[in-house]
C-alpha cells in the first residue's frame, strides 16, 4: 500500500430523512454561512459546544 493510499480515508454516505421544512431550514442556514449542506451538518455534529 502506498503512502498516498494510507493517508486517504474512504468517504461514506449517510442518508437522513427530513421534512421539507427541516431540509429548507438547514439549507438556508448553510447558505447564510456560505458553506455546503454537508459541511454545515458536519460542523453541527462534531463541534465541541
PDBQT receptor file of N, H, CA, C and O in Angstrom, charges set to zero:
ATOM      1  N   UNK A   1       0.839  -1.182   0.000  1.00  0.00    +0.000 N 
ATOM      2  CA  UNK A   1       0.000   0.000   0.000  1.00  0.00    +0.000 C 
ATOM      3  C   UNK A   1       0.881   1.240   0.000  1.00  0.00    +0.000 C 
ATOM      4  O   UNK A   1       1.828   1.332   0.781  1.00  0.00    +0.000 OA
ATOM      5  N   UNK A   2       0.575   2.190  -0.868  1.00  0.00    +0.000 N 
ATOM      6  H   UNK A   2      -0.195   2.116  -1.502  1.00  0.00    +0.000 HD
ATOM      7  CA  UNK A   2       1.386   3.400  -0.958  1.00  0.00    +0.000 C 
ATOM      8  C   UNK A   2       1.027   4.369   0.165  1.00  0.00    +0.000 C 
ATOM      9  O   UNK A   2      -0.032   4.262   0.783  1.00  0.00    +0.000 OA
ATOM     10  N   UNK A   3       1.919   5.306   0.414  1.00  0.00    +0.000 N 
ATOM     11  H   UNK A   3       2.779   5.393  -0.088  1.00  0.00    +0.000 HD
ATOM     12  CA  UNK A   3       1.680   6.319   1.444  1.00  0.00    +0.000 C 
ATOM     13  C   UNK A   3       0.437   7.131   1.105  1.00  0.00    +0.000 C 
ATOM     14  O   UNK A   3      -0.324   7.503   1.999  1.00  0.00    +0.000 OA
ATOM     15  N   UNK A   4       0.225   7.407  -0.179  1.00  0.00    +0.000 N 
ATOM     16  H   UNK A   4       0.843   7.105  -0.905  1.00  0.00    +0.000 HD
ATOM     17  CA  UNK A   4      -0.944   8.182  -0.600  1.00  0.00    +0.000 C 
ATOM     18  C   UNK A   4      -2.232   7.439  -0.238  1.00  0.00    +0.000 C 
ATOM     19  O   UNK A   4      -3.194   8.056   0.221  1.00  0.00    +0.000 OA
ATOM     20  N   UNK A   5      -2.256   6.145  -0.440  1.00  0.00    +0.000 N 
ATOM     21  H   UNK A   5      -1.475   5.644  -0.813  1.00  0.00    +0.000 HD
ATOM     22  CA  UNK A   5      -3.442   5.347  -0.124  1.00  0.00    +0.000 C 
ATOM     23  C   UNK A   5      -3.675   5.285   1.380  1.00  0.00    +0.000 C 
ATOM     24  O   UNK A   5      -4.821   5.264   1.828  1.00  0.00    +0.000 OA
ATOM     25  N   UNK A   6      -2.600   5.257   2.162  1.00  0.00    +0.000 N 
ATOM     26  H   UNK A   6      -1.669   5.275   1.798  1.00  0.00    +0.000 HD
ATOM     27  CA  UNK A   6      -2.727   5.201   3.611  1.00  0.00    +0.000 C 
ATOM     28  C   UNK A   6      -3.295   6.495   4.167  1.00  0.00    +0.000 C 
ATOM     29  O   UNK A   6      -4.045   6.463   5.143  1.00  0.00    +0.000 OA
ATOM     30  N   UNK A   7      -2.958   7.634   3.570  1.00  0.00    +0.000 N 
ATOM     31  H   UNK A   7      -2.349   7.660   2.777  1.00  0.00    +0.000 HD
ATOM     32  CA  UNK A   7      -3.412   8.929   4.053  1.00  0.00    +0.000 C 
ATOM     33  C   UNK A   7      -4.834   9.268   3.620  1.00  0.00    +0.000 C 
ATOM     34  O   UNK A   7      -5.464  10.149   4.205  1.00  0.00    +0.000 OA
ATOM     35  N   UNK A   8      -5.336   8.592   2.622  1.00  0.00    +0.000 N 
ATOM     36  H   UNK A   8      -4.824   7.876   2.147  1.00  0.00    +0.000 HD
ATOM     37  CA  UNK A   8      -6.662   8.891   2.104  1.00  0.00    +0.000 C 
ATOM     38  C   UNK A   8      -7.696   8.045   2.828  1.00  0.00    +0.000 C 
ATOM     39  O   UNK A   8      -7.617   6.816   2.833  1.00  0.00    +0.000 OA
ATOM     40  N   UNK A   9      -8.667   8.713   3.440  1.00  0.00    +0.000 N 
ATOM     41  H   UNK A   9      -8.731   9.711   3.436  1.00  0.00    +0.000 HD
ATOM     42  CA  UNK A   9      -9.731   7.994   4.123  1.00  0.00    +0.000 C 
ATOM     43  C   UNK A   9     -10.888   7.768   3.171  1.00  0.00    +0.000 C 
ATOM     44  O   UNK A   9     -11.214   8.627   2.351  1.00  0.00    +0.000 OA
ATOM     45  N   UNK A  10     -11.497   6.621   3.288  1.00  0.00    +0.000 N 
ATOM     46  H   UNK A  10     -11.233   5.923   3.954  1.00  0.00    +0.000 HD
ATOM     47  CA  UNK A  10     -12.661   6.324   2.470  1.00  0.00    +0.000 C 
ATOM     48  C   UNK A  10     -13.852   7.117   3.003  1.00  0.00    +0.000 C 
ATOM     49  O   UNK A  10     -14.112   7.124   4.206  1.00  0.00    +0.000 OA
ATOM     50  N   UNK A  11     -14.564   7.779   2.110  1.00  0.00    +0.000 N 
ATOM     51  H   UNK A  11     -14.352   7.774   1.132  1.00  0.00    +0.000 HD
ATOM     52  CA  UNK A  11     -15.717   8.577   2.491  1.00  0.00    +0.000 C 
ATOM     53  C   UNK A  11     -16.987   7.760   2.278  1.00  0.00    +0.000 C 
ATOM     54  O   UNK A  11     -17.144   7.093   1.256  1.00  0.00    +0.000 OA
ATOM     55  N   UNK A  12     -17.872   7.819   3.235  1.00  0.00    +0.000 N 
ATOM     56  H   UNK A  12     -17.745   8.362   4.066  1.00  0.00    +0.000 HD
ATOM     57  CA  UNK A  12     -19.121   7.078   3.179  1.00  0.00    +0.000 C 
ATOM     58  C   UNK A  12     -20.305   8.040   3.195  1.00  0.00    +0.000 C 
ATOM     59  O   UNK A  12     -20.213   9.143   3.733  1.00  0.00    +0.000 OA
ATOM     60  N   UNK A  13     -21.405   7.616   2.607  1.00  0.00    +0.000 N 
ATOM     61  H   UNK A  13     -21.479   6.719   2.170  1.00  0.00    +0.000 HD
ATOM     62  CA  UNK A  13     -22.604   8.436   2.567  1.00  0.00    +0.000 C 
ATOM     63  C   UNK A  13     -23.573   7.981   3.652  1.00  0.00    +0.000 C 
ATOM     64  O   UNK A  13     -23.719   6.785   3.905  1.00  0.00    +0.000 OA
ATOM     65  N   UNK A  14     -24.233   8.943   4.288  1.00  0.00    +0.000 N 
ATOM     66  H   UNK A  14     -24.115   9.914   4.083  1.00  0.00    +0.000 HD
ATOM     67  CA  UNK A  14     -25.247   8.666   5.293  1.00  0.00    +0.000 C 
ATOM     68  C   UNK A  14     -26.549   9.304   4.813  1.00  0.00    +0.000 C 
ATOM     69  O   UNK A  14     -26.573  10.465   4.406  1.00  0.00    +0.000 OA
ATOM     70  N   UNK A  15     -27.618   8.535   4.865  1.00  0.00    +0.000 N 
ATOM     71  H   UNK A  15     -27.599   7.591   5.195  1.00  0.00    +0.000 HD
ATOM     72  CA  UNK A  15     -28.927   9.051   4.449  1.00  0.00    +0.000 C 
ATOM     73  C   UNK A  15     -29.723   9.459   5.684  1.00  0.00    +0.000 C 
ATOM     74  O   UNK A  15     -29.747   8.744   6.686  1.00  0.00    +0.000 OA
ATOM     75  N   UNK A  16     -30.374  10.621   5.597  1.00  0.00    +0.000 N 
ATOM     76  H   UNK A  16     -30.354  11.202   4.783  1.00  0.00    +0.000 HD
ATOM     77  CA  UNK A  16     -31.172  11.132   6.709  1.00  0.00    +0.000 C 
ATOM     78  C   UNK A  16     -32.526  11.556   6.167  1.00  0.00    +0.000 C 
ATOM     79  O   UNK A  16     -32.608  12.208   5.126  1.00  0.00    +0.000 OA
ATOM     80  N   UNK A  17     -33.578  11.187   6.865  1.00  0.00    +0.000 N 
ATOM     81  H   UNK A  17     -33.511  10.657   7.710  1.00  0.00    +0.000 HD
ATOM     82  CA  UNK A  17     -34.916  11.603   6.462  1.00  0.00    +0.000 C 
ATOM     83  C   UNK A  17     -35.287  12.892   7.176  1.00  0.00    +0.000 C 
ATOM     84  O   UNK A  17     -35.183  12.994   8.398  1.00  0.00    +0.000 OA
ATOM     85  N   UNK A  18     -35.722  13.876   6.393  1.00  0.00    +0.000 N 
ATOM     86  H   UNK A  18     -35.806  13.792   5.400  1.00  0.00    +0.000 HD
ATOM     87  CA  UNK A  18     -36.141  15.174   6.911  1.00  0.00    +0.000 C 
ATOM     88  C   UNK A  18     -37.467  15.565   6.295  1.00  0.00    +0.000 C 
ATOM     89  O   UNK A  18     -37.828  15.098   5.215  1.00  0.00    +0.000 OA
ATOM     90  N   UNK A  19     -38.189  16.427   6.993  1.00  0.00    +0.000 N 
ATOM     91  H   UNK A  19     -37.896  16.807   7.871  1.00  0.00    +0.000 HD
ATOM     92  CA  UNK A  19     -39.371  17.007   6.373  1.00  0.00    +0.000 C 
ATOM     93  C   UNK A  19     -38.893  18.076   5.397  1.00  0.00    +0.000 C 
ATOM     94  O   UNK A  19     -37.731  18.480   5.435  1.00  0.00    +0.000 OA
ATOM     95  N   UNK A  20     -39.776  18.528   4.536  1.00  0.00    +0.000 N 
ATOM     96  H   UNK A  20     -40.720  18.200   4.505  1.00  0.00    +0.000 HD
ATOM     97  CA  UNK A  20     -39.414  19.600   3.598  1.00  0.00    +0.000 C 
ATOM     98  C   UNK A  20     -38.985  20.850   4.360  1.00  0.00    +0.000 C 
ATOM     99  O   UNK A  20     -38.048  21.543   3.963  1.00  0.00    +0.000 OA
ATOM    100  N   UNK A  21     -39.680  21.127   5.457  1.00  0.00    +0.000 N 
ATOM    101  H   UNK A  21     -40.441  20.564   5.780  1.00  0.00    +0.000 HD
ATOM    102  CA  UNK A  21     -39.363  22.315   6.254  1.00  0.00    +0.000 C 
ATOM    103  C   UNK A  21     -37.995  22.205   6.919  1.00  0.00    +0.000 C 
ATOM    104  O   UNK A  21     -37.241  23.177   6.956  1.00  0.00    +0.000 OA
ATOM    105  N   UNK A  22     -37.674  21.029   7.441  1.00  0.00    +0.000 N 
ATOM    106  H   UNK A  22     -38.287  20.239   7.411  1.00  0.00    +0.000 HD
ATOM    107  CA  UNK A  22     -36.365  20.823   8.059  1.00  0.00    +0.000 C 
ATOM    108  C   UNK A  22     -35.248  20.989   7.041  1.00  0.00    +0.000 C 
ATOM    109  O   UNK A  22     -34.238  21.640   7.311  1.00  0.00    +0.000 OA
ATOM    110  N   UNK A  23     -35.435  20.401   5.878  1.00  0.00    +0.000 N 
ATOM    111  H   UNK A  23     -36.255  19.872   5.659  1.00  0.00    +0.000 HD
ATOM    112  CA  UNK A  23     -34.412  20.495   4.832  1.00  0.00    +0.000 C 
ATOM    113  C   UNK A  23     -34.227  21.937   4.388  1.00  0.00    +0.000 C 
ATOM    114  O   UNK A  23     -33.098  22.402   4.227  1.00  0.00    +0.000 OA
ATOM    115  N   UNK A  24     -35.326  22.639   4.192  1.00  0.00    +0.000 N 
ATOM    116  H   UNK A  24     -36.243  22.261   4.323  1.00  0.00    +0.000 HD
ATOM    117  CA  UNK A  24     -35.248  24.045   3.775  1.00  0.00    +0.000 C 
ATOM    118  C   UNK A  24     -34.522  24.876   4.833  1.00  0.00    +0.000 C 
ATOM    119  O   UNK A  24     -33.733  25.764   4.508  1.00  0.00    +0.000 OA
ATOM    120  N   UNK A  25     -34.798  24.579   6.096  1.00  0.00    +0.000 N 
ATOM    121  H   UNK A  25     -35.438  23.858   6.360  1.00  0.00    +0.000 HD
ATOM    122  CA  UNK A  25     -34.169  25.341   7.185  1.00  0.00    +0.000 C 
ATOM    123  C   UNK A  25     -32.659  25.146   7.200  1.00  0.00    +0.000 C 
ATOM    124  O   UNK A  25     -31.910  26.121   7.263  1.00  0.00    +0.000 OA
ATOM    125  N   UNK A  26     -32.200  23.890   7.143  1.00  0.00    +0.000 N 
ATOM    126  H   UNK A  26     -32.808  23.097   7.091  1.00  0.00    +0.000 HD
ATOM    127  CA  UNK A  26     -30.748  23.686   7.202  1.00  0.00    +0.000 C 
ATOM    128  C   UNK A  26     -30.059  24.140   5.915  1.00  0.00    +0.000 C 
ATOM    129  O   UNK A  26     -28.905  24.567   5.949  1.00  0.00    +0.000 OA
ATOM    130  N   UNK A  27     -30.754  24.050   4.788  1.00  0.00    +0.000 N 
ATOM    131  H   UNK A  27     -31.691  23.703   4.760  1.00  0.00    +0.000 HD
ATOM    132  CA  UNK A  27     -30.176  24.582   3.546  1.00  0.00    +0.000 C 
ATOM    133  C   UNK A  27     -29.971  26.087   3.660  1.00  0.00    +0.000 C 
ATOM    134  O   UNK A  27     -28.943  26.612   3.232  1.00  0.00    +0.000 OA
ATOM    135  N   UNK A  28     -30.949  26.782   4.237  1.00  0.00    +0.000 N 
ATOM    136  H   UNK A  28     -31.784  26.356   4.585  1.00  0.00    +0.000 HD
ATOM    137  CA  UNK A  28     -30.837  28.239   4.394  1.00  0.00    +0.000 C 
ATOM    138  C   UNK A  28     -29.739  28.599   5.378  1.00  0.00    +0.000 C 
ATOM    139  O   UNK A  28     -28.978  29.538   5.142  1.00  0.00    +0.000 OA
ATOM    140  N   UNK A  29     -29.649  27.864   6.477  1.00  0.00    +0.000 N 
ATOM    141  H   UNK A  29     -30.267  27.102   6.669  1.00  0.00    +0.000 HD
ATOM    142  CA  UNK A  29     -28.594  28.126   7.460  1.00  0.00    +0.000 C 
ATOM    143  C   UNK A  29     -27.210  27.927   6.841  1.00  0.00    +0.000 C 
ATOM    144  O   UNK A  29     -26.302  28.726   7.071  1.00  0.00    +0.000 OA
ATOM    145  N   UNK A  30     -27.052  26.863   6.059  1.00  0.00    +0.000 N 
ATOM    146  H   UNK A  30     -27.789  26.214   5.873  1.00  0.00    +0.000 HD
ATOM    147  CA  UNK A  30     -25.770  26.618   5.389  1.00  0.00    +0.000 C 
ATOM    148  C   UNK A  30     -25.469  27.723   4.382  1.00  0.00    +0.000 C 
ATOM    149  O   UNK A  30     -24.342  28.209   4.294  1.00  0.00    +0.000 OA
ATOM    150  N   UNK A  31     -26.490  28.112   3.626  1.00  0.00    +0.000 N 
ATOM    151  H   UNK A  31     -27.406  27.717   3.697  1.00  0.00    +0.000 HD
ATOM    152  CA  UNK A  31     -26.314  29.172   2.628  1.00  0.00    +0.000 C 
ATOM    153  C   UNK A  31     -25.898  30.482   3.299  1.00  0.00    +0.000 C 
ATOM    154  O   UNK A  31     -25.043  31.202   2.785  1.00  0.00    +0.000 OA
ATOM    155  N   UNK A  32     -26.507  30.789   4.452  1.00  0.00    +0.000 N 
ATOM    156  H   UNK A  32     -27.202  30.204   4.870  1.00  0.00    +0.000 HD
ATOM    157  CA  UNK A  32     -26.162  32.016   5.185  1.00  0.00    +0.000 C 
ATOM    158  C   UNK A  32     -24.694  32.039   5.592  1.00  0.00    +0.000 C 
ATOM    159  O   UNK A  32     -24.078  33.102   5.667  1.00  0.00    +0.000 OA
ATOM    160  N   UNK A  33     -24.141  30.863   5.853  1.00  0.00    +0.000 N 
ATOM    161  H   UNK A  33     -24.641  29.999   5.792  1.00  0.00    +0.000 HD
ATOM    162  CA  UNK A  33     -22.736  30.756   6.239  1.00  0.00    +0.000 C 
ATOM    163  C   UNK A  33     -21.801  30.597   5.044  1.00  0.00    +0.000 C 
ATOM    164  O   UNK A  33     -20.581  30.657   5.194  1.00  0.00    +0.000 OA
ATOM    165  N   UNK A  34     -22.373  30.395   3.862  1.00  0.00    +0.000 N 
ATOM    166  H   UNK A  34     -23.364  30.346   3.740  1.00  0.00    +0.000 HD
ATOM    167  CA  UNK A  34     -21.555  30.238   2.661  1.00  0.00    +0.000 C 
ATOM    168  C   UNK A  34     -20.872  28.886   2.573  1.00  0.00    +0.000 C 
ATOM    169  O   UNK A  34     -19.802  28.762   1.978  1.00  0.00    +0.000 OA
ATOM    170  N   UNK A  35     -21.500  27.857   3.176  1.00  0.00    +0.000 N 
ATOM    171  H   UNK A  35     -22.369  27.958   3.660  1.00  0.00    +0.000 HD
ATOM    172  CA  UNK A  35     -20.913  26.513   3.146  1.00  0.00    +0.000 C 
ATOM    173  C   UNK A  35     -21.936  25.522   2.604  1.00  0.00    +0.000 C 
ATOM    174  O   UNK A  35     -23.128  25.818   2.515  1.00  0.00    +0.000 OA
ATOM    175  N   UNK A  36     -21.449  24.350   2.246  1.00  0.00    +0.000 N 
ATOM    176  H   UNK A  36     -20.481  24.109   2.318  1.00  0.00    +0.000 HD
ATOM    177  CA  UNK A  36     -22.339  23.321   1.719  1.00  0.00    +0.000 C 
ATOM    178  C   UNK A  36     -23.210  22.745   2.831  1.00  0.00    +0.000 C 
ATOM    179  O   UNK A  36     -22.907  22.882   4.016  1.00  0.00    +0.000 OA
ATOM    180  N   UNK A  37     -24.278  22.110   2.429  1.00  0.00    +0.000 N 
ATOM    181  H   UNK A  37     -24.524  21.998   1.466  1.00  0.00    +0.000 HD
ATOM    182  CA  UNK A  37     -25.161  21.447   3.374  1.00  0.00    +0.000 C 
ATOM    183  C   UNK A  37     -24.391  20.381   4.150  1.00  0.00    +0.000 C 
ATOM    184  O   UNK A  37     -24.544  20.263   5.365  1.00  0.00    +0.000 OA
ATOM    185  N   UNK A  38     -23.580  19.619   3.461  1.00  0.00    +0.000 N 
ATOM    186  H   UNK A  38     -23.456  19.715   2.473  1.00  0.00    +0.000 HD
ATOM    187  CA  UNK A  38     -22.771  18.581   4.098  1.00  0.00    +0.000 C 
ATOM    188  C   UNK A  38     -21.824  19.187   5.133  1.00  0.00    +0.000 C 
ATOM    189  O   UNK A  38     -21.707  18.674   6.246  1.00  0.00    +0.000 OA
ATOM    190  N   UNK A  39     -21.154  20.265   4.770  1.00  0.00    +0.000 N 
ATOM    191  H   UNK A  39     -21.249  20.682   3.866  1.00  0.00    +0.000 HD
ATOM    192  CA  UNK A  39     -20.229  20.916   5.701  1.00  0.00    +0.000 C 
ATOM    193  C   UNK A  39     -20.976  21.448   6.917  1.00  0.00    +0.000 C 
ATOM    194  O   UNK A  39     -20.484  21.340   8.040  1.00  0.00    +0.000 OA
ATOM    195  N   UNK A  40     -22.142  22.015   6.709  1.00  0.00    +0.000 N 
ATOM    196  H   UNK A  40     -22.542  22.103   5.797  1.00  0.00    +0.000 HD
ATOM    197  CA  UNK A  40     -22.947  22.546   7.811  1.00  0.00    +0.000 C 
ATOM    198  C   UNK A  40     -23.314  21.425   8.793  1.00  0.00    +0.000 C 
ATOM    199  O   UNK A  40     -23.175  21.582  10.006  1.00  0.00    +0.000 OA
ATOM    200  N   UNK A  41     -23.777  20.312   8.261  1.00  0.00    +0.000 N 
ATOM    201  H   UNK A  41     -23.890  20.185   7.275  1.00  0.00    +0.000 HD
ATOM    202  CA  UNK A  41     -24.172  19.193   9.110  1.00  0.00    +0.000 C 
ATOM    203  C   UNK A  41     -22.973  18.671   9.901  1.00  0.00    +0.000 C 
ATOM    204  O   UNK A  41     -23.100  18.372  11.088  1.00  0.00    +0.000 OA
ATOM    205  N   UNK A  42     -21.812  18.558   9.256  1.00  0.00    +0.000 N 
ATOM    206  H   UNK A  42     -21.709  18.800   8.292  1.00  0.00    +0.000 HD
ATOM    207  CA  UNK A  42     -20.613  18.091   9.954  1.00  0.00    +0.000 C 
ATOM    208  C   UNK A  42     -20.224  19.047  11.084  1.00  0.00    +0.000 C 
ATOM    209  O   UNK A  42     -19.872  18.601  12.176  1.00  0.00    +0.000 OA
ATOM    210  N   UNK A  43     -20.285  20.341  10.834  1.00  0.00    +0.000 N 
ATOM    211  H   UNK A  43     -20.571  20.704   9.947  1.00  0.00    +0.000 HD
ATOM    212  CA  UNK A  43     -19.950  21.324  11.866  1.00  0.00    +0.000 C 
ATOM    213  C   UNK A  43     -20.885  21.158  13.055  1.00  0.00    +0.000 C 
ATOM    214  O   UNK A  43     -20.437  21.156  14.201  1.00  0.00    +0.000 OA
ATOM    215  N   UNK A  44     -22.167  21.021  12.795  1.00  0.00    +0.000 N 
ATOM    216  H   UNK A  44     -22.531  21.023  11.864  1.00  0.00    +0.000 HD
ATOM    217  CA  UNK A  44     -23.142  20.876  13.871  1.00  0.00    +0.000 C 
ATOM    218  C   UNK A  44     -22.962  19.558  14.626  1.00  0.00    +0.000 C 
ATOM    219  O   UNK A  44     -23.110  19.529  15.848  1.00  0.00    +0.000 OA
ATOM    220  N   UNK A  45     -22.655  18.497  13.941  1.00  0.00    +0.000 N 
ATOM    221  H   UNK A  45     -22.534  18.520  12.949  1.00  0.00    +0.000 HD
ATOM    222  CA  UNK A  45     -22.491  17.203  14.593  1.00  0.00    +0.000 C 
ATOM    223  C   UNK A  45     -21.221  17.114  15.424  1.00  0.00    +0.000 C 
ATOM    224  O   UNK A  45     -21.226  16.528  16.506  1.00  0.00    +0.000 OA
ATOM    225  N   UNK A  46     -20.143  17.686  14.928  1.00  0.00    +0.000 N 
ATOM    226  H   UNK A  46     -20.140  18.162  14.049  1.00  0.00    +0.000 HD
ATOM    227  CA  UNK A  46     -18.847  17.454  15.545  1.00  0.00    +0.000 C 
ATOM    228  C   UNK A  46     -18.267  18.641  16.297  1.00  0.00    +0.000 C 
ATOM    229  O   UNK A  46     -17.127  18.567  16.756  1.00  0.00    +0.000 OA
ATOM    230  N   UNK A  47     -19.012  19.737  16.439  1.00  0.00    +0.000 N 
ATOM    231  H   UNK A  47     -19.937  19.798  16.066  1.00  0.00    +0.000 HD
ATOM    232  CA  UNK A  47     -18.488  20.870  17.210  1.00  0.00    +0.000 C 
ATOM    233  C   UNK A  47     -18.546  20.520  18.691  1.00  0.00    +0.000 C 
ATOM    234  O   UNK A  47     -19.409  19.752  19.116  1.00  0.00    +0.000 OA
ATOM    235  N   UNK A  48     -17.653  21.066  19.460  1.00  0.00    +0.000 N 
ATOM    236  H   UNK A  48     -16.951  21.690  19.115  1.00  0.00    +0.000 HD
ATOM    237  CA  UNK A  48     -17.498  20.730  20.876  1.00  0.00    +0.000 C 
ATOM    238  C   UNK A  48     -18.301  21.628  21.796  1.00  0.00    +0.000 C 
ATOM    239  O   UNK A  48     -18.066  21.614  23.004  1.00  0.00    +0.000 OA
ATOM    240  N   UNK A  49     -19.232  22.401  21.283  1.00  0.00    +0.000 N 
ATOM    241  H   UNK A  49     -19.423  22.412  20.301  1.00  0.00    +0.000 HD
ATOM    242  CA  UNK A  49     -20.011  23.320  22.135  1.00  0.00    +0.000 C 
ATOM    243  C   UNK A  49     -20.983  22.593  23.005  1.00  0.00    +0.000 C 
ATOM    244  O   UNK A  49     -21.710  23.219  23.777  1.00  0.00    +0.000 OA
TER     245      UNK A  49
